[in-house]
Amino acid sequence: MKVGILGGGQLGRMLLQASANYVVETSVLDKESDCPAAHLCHHFVQGDITDFDTVYRFGKGLDAITIEIESVNVDALEKLEAEGVPVYPRPSAIRTIKNKITQKAFYRQHDIPTSEFIITEARKELQEHLSFLPAVHKTGEGGYDGKGVQVLKELKDIDLGFDVPAVLEKMVPIHKEIAVIVAMSNQGEVTLYPPAEMIFDPVLNLLDYQLSPAILPEQVLWKAEAIALKVVKHLNSPGLFAIELFVDKNQEVLVNETAPRVHNSGHHTIEANYSSQYDMLWRIILNYPLGNTDPILPSAIVNLLGAEGYTGKAKYENLEDVLKTDNVFVHLYGKTETKPGRKMGHVTIISKDYQDLAYQANKIKHLLKVIA
Amino acid sequence: MKVGILGGGQLGRMLLQASANYVVETSVLDKESDCPAAHLCHHFVQGDITDFDTVYRFGKGLDAITIEIESVNVDALEKLEAEGVPVYPRPSAIRTIKNKITQKAFYRQHDIPTSEFIITEARKELQEHLSFLPAVHKTGEGGYDGKGVQVLKELKDIDLGFDVPAVLEKMVPIHKEIAVIVAMSNQGEVTLYPPAEMIFDPVLNLLDYQLSPAILPEQVLWKAEAIALKVVKHLNSPGLFAIELFVDKNQEVLVNETAPRVHNSGHHTIEANYSSQYDMLWRIILNYPLGNTDPILPSAIVNLLGAEGYTGKAKYENLEDVLKTDNVFVHLYGKTETKPGRKMGHVTIISKDYQDLAYQANKIKHLLKVIA
């Protein structure tokens, strides 16, 4: 079976690591010939995943196509789907999700709990919504890794808002942020991974560290699972989805965002769960039975981001100390150049003891630095 | 760091899967352009690993070189080593091991317990050693996967012996066959994996199924560890080694054979141990600290061999049933063509319950077939 992946970043890299457990001929499309996934596939094609002709030519003749990033040319994927190439997830699901305005509208349309929101076409409209603050302003298109996201607390912040179509989301009194990964097969069977629980860095808006399974009251777990399933049911597509959720101070559960692909919040599943999110996506694409989402052991993820103040050839400070830790798995993404906040790798810790997970995660966060 | 691998089979494939957790530029040399590892490296070079010039050209300019099979051109590796390219393991260790005559002589020289043996230059010499039977006749060079190995029980079997330099090994009253994987760093630090315990198929002489950690009396475990360490100490080389041992009816431990590389008996370490044998070899080559060999859970391996009577394009019968099993990990090596006895994949089962391991292993052995 010939399968193509749009995007050759770290998610593509880990997807290709998992692909070698099965019989599959892989192709990757990315504009950088030295991207993290370029050397792990049968056929690397250098090109722009947002360009119609490039994506169409790449996908034509493949038996299936998937994505590792949602900023792709959806028109080309729709044409490929219409011509019989299965796309994971369906282009309609990618289209709904990739624009944060249509994504929010989708939740409202299907009565999926999410924060209140207002759509803004231009920055000046924010003046009319001062009573709606504090809120988070997010551009419809092009936001990624904290870009295109701005917290607006009060009048003086309004100049920081975006002067492009965007969505203004009412700030939720967050108790916890969790993520649920859901897999749907071609036959419509679904399975869920246990929720992961995370703390965000207020500056970079990137994952700080994550624990899995999340520690949640049963009622909250049930709500989270029901909501995540409802999202995927209405996206109506086989594939793998990560649903990021807020648990508010009243134990209500609200969808924050959905990713229509393997996701940062699922890295731990490589070592900590029977079927990893990457293995699961291959099972879906190859039309194999869905895998077992049970954890083997609880786990934590520490993301390894380029340190502030360093740009250039990456060096991994104190990597040896981390590699000496007994229950730790290091993943470096092979990116030559570091810059502040760039995702350069992650470390997974597994332990039956949650205190050990927290201790090791904190230790690694303080120890391991990507400098230049 | 630029690292080359001689051989592109399934061991190379799994080594490359593990390499993508670190920053390393990989090259593979193999004569088949569609070998299991060809598409998972930065640079694939098509060529003969037994040819001096090919190996020398491949290795020159690399920062390190390793092997996934011992039938390589050792002269070229010695020249590369002399010119400053580190080779894992050292060519002297490969040379000692790759010929079964020098391997046995090595054990004798260092008082390492092994079965009694006689070196034969030609088949006719076997006549002189009838009182030594039953014994196993093994060719010095070129034996692999049961080829070049012949059991000689009595006079009438002598015609089956080899008419090339070979070693006649006295049959050991085997109670158990076990394997211990030992890693040695550049600094001479060593670590051992828990022994694995196996049952061989009397026809194909290939692994039937394997349990790990082996169930052994403490005294036997200590002997096995001490002997495995002694082998590696006298090979005097950084790298990863698999020492196959017999435990006889008197609980004595004897070395059967050593492999100077990642090994079939260590496949389970991918999922069942903190640092897999593949991860460990990268740590050694990259000069990182040695990994943790502890098991996360006990495990079993079932090898997936081409079924008797089928040659041609591989099909995996009942694969779906196996993929439905909760605690099972399937590894297919991506070989297009199957033939009887060819190593096509393996399945790892993990469970804290040894009875479950044995049950699942037997079930999978009977269920999963590679046909054409």
Interface residues (C-beta under 8 A of the other chain):
Chain A: R13 M14 L16 Q17 A20 N21 Y22 V23 V24 T26 H39 L40 C41 H42 Y274 R283 Y288 P289 G291 N292 D294 I296 L297 A314 L319 E320 L323 K324 D326 N327 F329 V330 H331 L332 G334 I350
Chain B: R13 M14 L16 Q17 A20 N21 Y22 V23 V24 T26 H39 L40 C41 H42 Y274 R283 Y288 P289 G291 N292 D294 I296 L297 A314 L319 E320 L323 K324 D326 N327 F329 V330 H331 L332 G334 I350
